[in-house]
């Protein structure tokens, strides 16, 4: 969500208009599963939690932050991903 908002604001869309559109989308049943989105990116990047050292974990965390995910969501998703692996 944050990434979309940032991209649209760069193109001249106001934050207020984005909020209205987002609310309308949610009212119509739209939702995002950020945890699943993070898991897709982890798989795509070939992240292996068992063999990852602190440096690799940090790089992946920073990558996901740049994609617009919150630190809380990233930590939660990476913990679940490592338990499932």
JOZI-V487677 format. One record per backbone hydrogen bond with DSSP energy under -0.5 kcal/mol. CO is the residue of the C=O (numbers start at 1). NH is the residue of the N-H. If there is no record, write none. Layout:
# JOZI-V487677
CO:NH, CO:NH
This chain:
# JOZI-V487677
1:5, 2:6, 3:7, 4:8, 5:9, 6:10, 7:11, 8:13, 9:12, 14:18, 15:19, 16:20, 17:21, 18:22, 19:23, 20:24, 21:25, 22:26, 23:27, 24:28, 25:30, 26:29, 32:34, 33:37, 34:38, 35:39, 36:40, 37:41, 38:42, 39:43, 40:44, 41:45, 42:47, 43:46, 47:49, 48:52, 53:57, 54:58, 55:59, 56:60, 57:61, 58:62, 59:63, 60:64, 61:65, 62:66, 63:67, 64:69, 65:68, 70:74, 71:75, 72:76, 73:77, 74:78, 75:79, 76:80, 77:81, 78:82, 79:83, 80:84, 81:85
